[in-house]
């Protein structure tokens, strides 16, 4: 079994990759199950301590007791998926893996996945900083989030984020791709990821 983690980054078409894979019927690949196409909140549920501090769970009003019960259910389900995936590639996609603030999630995730295989690759698409910051500012204006309409707050700190993944997964397992149409397979990030993962385009409908 092989595991691929698509770790974003933000502003690089991650949602399209996630929706496409979540809706697909794949032959030699498995897109890990979760309530949403994005596995970020799954990793928060399984590996964050204390789990109830995640802003998404606070917004939902979930208690520590409720979350620990849900953690057990989903850990068993993901464990079963990985245990039954011999000969296949299991894919996760979660931008939180490459976030600035880790909360200990990534090392715990890596340790858990290594119980099943050491063949783990992490792929990140990296948008040039100025383009990334412009997109993030536009999003702030759209959502009227005045607290983030500050250019310096959107500096992406790519080096810090990537070095963290180098340490946790091993530099040889980190694949970096520039988010530039002219460099992507089919000039499309979804096609590029499918090509990297070895997924036949005929198995998916682009979302």
Secondary structure, 3 states (H helix, E strand, C coil): CEEEEECCCCCCCHHHHHHHHHHCCCCCEEECCCCCCCCHHHHHHHHCCCHHHCHHHHHHCCCHHHHHHHHHHHHHHHHHHHHCCCCCEEEEECHHHHCCCCCCHHHHHHHHHCCCCCCEEEEEEECCHHHHHHHHHHHHHHCCCHHHCCHHHHCCCHHHHHHHHHHHHCHHHEEEEECCHHHCHHHCHHHHHHHHHCCCHHHCCCC
